Amino acid sequence: MSLIERWMSRFSLEQLKMTLWRTAYGNKDTFLSRLDPRVLLIWYVFFTVSPWFFYDRTVLVALFAVSLTLALTSRVSGLILFLMGVSTFMNLVYIGVLALFLGGSGDAFLALITLTLKLLIMGLASVAVFTSIDPEKLSDALLALRLPAPFSFGISYGYRMIPILVEQYQDVFASYRMRGCPPARKGILSWRIGYYFCKICVLAFYPTLLNTAKRVRTTVEALEMRGFTYTLVSGDARRLKLSRMSIRPIDGIFCGLSILYVAAAVWAGHQLAL
């Protein structure tokens, strides 16, 4: 198998399902997964909001470097990083060429790079954090931060449902292909085949939504039988659920080093500007 064939095999629906599975359920053997999820969420908010207060590209490059390092150490899927890189490059080329075509100068492209760096920092920090937190930890962290219990449970349940929805959609799509009849004539550039597959993709959504509604109803009935509504208003149940969470020295060291890193990046940018 050639190098191109190996790269193309990574874009299959099965590979996409496995990527979503790893992302939704989290990697438990990374550095960020060892931190308290509450501290990790607070750090995430700080690290995604702070870039918008800086316009110095030196500071932004420093923040981009640490966010990329955390994304790599968090074992983020290469497919996600590749798609993020391709989309960023295409946006830069498209908007840059458009700006020059409309009579703009290189300043528009430099401003675009600044905005792109900020978006990349947010994107890399997002995939690094949420790849390292499994749905249960995320739900507990939101509950500990005093968010409504139905909201925290809904996010956790939605994360767990994503891989299942992809798997169900794949099964329905395969059943349509097995029972369907592709067009006998492909047409110019095989447009009939493309139209046939697009039609199947749309039709496969309806049974998937129906199966999802049935699964949600079964889940709600099972939760009510186990007293889920009572746990939303019971303080004892909340304390029991959050008793395993604790902030350790490694959490404080990580937050302190992050603040020092941002301060050092700002100082270095100021010195270079002088």
N, C-alpha and C positions, 0 to 999 in steps of 0.2 A: 504494500500500500504506500503510495507516494505521500509527500508532505501535505499537498493540497487536499488529498482525499482524507487524510487524518484530521485536518482542520475542519473539513466540511462535515465529517461524522459527528463532530461535537455540537452541531446545530440541530440535532434530531429532537423530536418531541420527547423521547425518553430521557435524553440528557437535560432538557429543560425541566422535566419533572423532577429529576434528581437534584438539580440546582435549587429549585424552589423548596424541595424537601429539606436540604441542608440549611438553607437560609431561614426557613420558618421554624425549624426545631432547634437551631443553634448549634454551634461547635463548643463542646464542653471542655476541650483541652487547650484553650487559648488563654492568653494573659488577661484579656478583658473579661472573660467568663469567670475569673476568680474574684473579681471585684463585686462589691455589694451592688445590686441592680439599682438601688435608689441613688447611690453616688454616681453610678455610670450614667443614669438619665440626666442628673443635674449637670455633670460634666458635658454631656452631649448638647444640652441647651446652651451652655456657656460657649462651647467650641463652635457651634453653628451660628450663634448670634454675633460673637465678637468680630468675625471678619468684616461684617458690614460697617464697622466703625473705623476701618482702616482703608486708606487708598494708596498707601505705599506698597509697591509691588515687592519690595524686599521682605516686608512683613508677611505678605500673602504667600510668597514662595516658601517661607519658613513654615507657615501653618499648613500649606499644601504638602510639604515634605513629611511632617509628622503625621498628618492624616493618611497619607499613602502608606507610611510605615505601619501604622496601626491596622490598616486594611489588609496589608500583606501578612502581618503576624496573626491576624484573626482568620486567616485561611478563607478569605472571600473567594468565591468562585471566579475562575479565570474568564468564564463566559460573561459574567456581569461586568468585570473590569474592561474586557475587550469591547463590549457594546457601549460602555460609558466613554471609552476613549475614541471609538469611531464616531459616535454621535457628537462629541465635543469637537473633534477635528472637522467634521463636515459642517457644523454650525459656524466655526471660525472661517472656513474657506468661503462658505456661502455669503455670510454677512460681510466679510472683508471684500470680496469681489463686488458685491452689490454697492457697498459704500464707495469704492473706487469708480464704479460705473456711473454713479450719480454725482460724481464730481467731488467726492470727499478726499481727505488726505490720510496720511498715516496715523494721525492722532485718533481717528475713529477706530482704527484697528487696535491701537494701544489701549483705548478705553474698553474695547471689547475683551481684550486679554484680561484686564482687571476684573471685569464682571465674570468672565469664565473661570478665573481662579477661585473666586468666592463660591460659585456654584459647585465647582469640583470639590472644594473643601467640605461643603455641606454634604455632597453626595457620598464622598469617601467616608466621612465620619458616620453617616447614617448606616451604610452597609457594614462598617466595622462594628458598630455598637449592636445593631439589631441582628447581626449574624452570631454574635456572642451571647445573646440573651434568648433563652428558650421561652415559649409562650407562658409557662407557669410562673417563671421568675418575673417576666414583664407584667403579668397581671398582679402579682404580689407587690411589686414596686409601685405601681399606680395606685393600688389600694392603700399602701403605706403612706403615700403622698397625699392622701385624703381626697382622691378622686372618687366619684360615685362608683359603687360596686358593680352595677350593671354595665357601666362603660368599660371598666377594667376587664370584666369577664367577656364582654363582647369583642374586645381587641384580641384577647387570648384565643377565643373560639374562632375568630376570623383567621388568625394565623394558622391554626390547626386545620382549618377547612381548605386552605389554598391547595396543598398537595392532593387532597382527596378530590377536589373539584377537577384538577388537571387529569387525574387518573380516570375519573368517571367520563370526562369529556373524551379522553383518548379511547375508552371502550365503546362509547356511543359512535364516535367517528369511524372506528374500525367495523362496527356492525353495519353502518350505512354503506361502507365500501363493499362489504361482503354480499349484501343483499342488492346493491345497486348495479346498474349496467352503464359502464362508461360509453361515451359516444364512439361510434365505429370510425368516424372520420375525425382526425385531429384538427384539421383546419390550418390556416396560415399561422406559423409560429406556435402551433398547438394551442390556440386560444380556446378551442372547445374543451380540451382537458382542463385548462386553468379555470374556466367557467364552471365546469362540473365539480371540481374540488372546492371552489368558493361556495357553491350552492350547498354542498355537504357540510362545510364548516358552519354555515348559518343554520341549517336544519338541526345540527347536532346540539345547538344551544338549548333548544326547547326541552328535550328529555333530560338534559343535565340540570336545568332549573327545576324541573318537576322532582327529580331525585333529591335535589338539595332541599326543597321544601319538605319532603317527607322525612329526611334525616334531621332537619331542624326541629320538626314537630316531635319526633321520637326523643331527641335530646332534651327538649323542654319538659316533656312528660317524665323522663327519668330524673331530671334535676328536681322537679317538684315532689316526686316521691321520696327523695332523699333530703328534703327540707332546705332547698336552696334559698327560697324566699326568706326563711327565718334567719339564715346566715347574713343576709343583707342588712338586717337591723339589729343583730345581736352583737354587742361589744365583746362578749366572751369568745364567740366564734371568730371574730376578727383578730383578737389577740392570739388565739391558738393557731390561726393560719399564718400569722406573721412572726411567730415566736422563733422560727429558725433563722430569721434575718438579723444580721449584726454587722456593725461597721468596725473594721479592723484597722490596724496601723497601716497596712498596705494601701488602703483606700485614701487615707490622709496623705501619704507620701505621693501617691499618684496625682492627686489634685494639686498638691503643693508644687510638684515638679512641672505640672502643666501651666500653672500661673507664672512660675519663674521663667519657663520657656517663652511664653507670650511676652512677658516683660523684657526678656533679653532680645527677642526679635524686634520689638518696638525700639529699644535702645540702639540696636545695630542699624536699623533703618534710619533713625535720626542722625547717627554718626555719618552714615554714607551720604545723607542728604546735605550735610555740612561740607 
